């Protein structure tokens, strides 16, 4: 795959991710939180939890059971989800193994 093809695929995936995040964003905002999409590269989505979600004790559960589940449903090429803190340090990471080819 050429660099241009990879960039186009990442751009398409970014649009899918934005759409999926828009579905869960109202629930985050009801509790004073939000999430920001920072990057989509090689199927890995990087987000930052914001507002009340930043530093919240159940943010990891929100990531696993909320955001990641929505992304898995609406973004078929998802290979991983990373969440970073305000300084860019990874605070959550989960990578999906691609199915083995037969």
N, C-alpha and C positions, 0 to 999 in steps of 0.2 A: 504494500500500500504506500503510495507516495505521500509526501508531507502535505500537499494540497488536499488529497483525499481524506487524510486523517483530520485535518483542520475542518473540512466540511462536515465530516461525521461528528466531530466534537460540537460544532455549531448546531447541528440538528438535534443532538442529544441535549444540549443546553436548553433549547426551546422546550423539549419534552420535560426536562427537570423543572424548569420555571413553571410550566403548566401544572405539574404535579404538586409543587410546593404551594402554589396558589390555592390548591384544594385544602391543604392542612393549615395554612396561615391563619385563617379566621379563628381556629381553635387555639392556636398559640397566642394570638392577640387578645383573646378573651381573658387570658391569665396574665396579660401584660408583657408577653414575650413576642419573639419573632425570630426568623432565621434569614440569613443573607447568603445567597449563592456566590461563592468566590471564584470557583473554577470547575471546569469539566475537562479532563484530559485522560485519554486512553480508557474511557469508561468509568473512571473514578471521579466521584462528585465530592467537592470540598465545600463545606458550609461553615458558617459561624453562627452560633446561637447568640441572640441579642436580647436586650431588655431583661425581663424577669427570668428568662430561660438561661441566661448566662450565669453560671455558678449555681443553678438550682440543683437541689439534691436528686431530683428525678429526671434531670435532663437526659441522662443516658437511656432511661426507659422511653422517654419521648422520642429519642433518636431511633431506638430499636423497634419499638412497637408502633410508632406513628410515622415518622418521616421515612425510615427505611422501607417499611411495608408499602407505603404509597408509591415510593420510587420503584420498588420491585414490580409492582402491578402495572405501572404506566411507562416505565423505561426499560424495555426488554434487554438492552445491551449494557445494563448497569453491571459494573465489575467490582464496585466498592464504594463505601461512604466514609468520608473523613470529616470530623468536626474539629475546628481549631479555636483556640482562645483568642483574646484580643491581641496577643503577641505573636500569633501564628504557630504556636505549639499545638501539636495534635493531642487532643484530649479524648478522642473516640475514633476508632478505626475498625471497620469490618469489611473484609474482602470476600467476594463471592467467587468460588472456584467454577470455572466454566465446565460444562458437562463433558465427560470424556467421549471422544469420538470412537465409534465402533469400527 
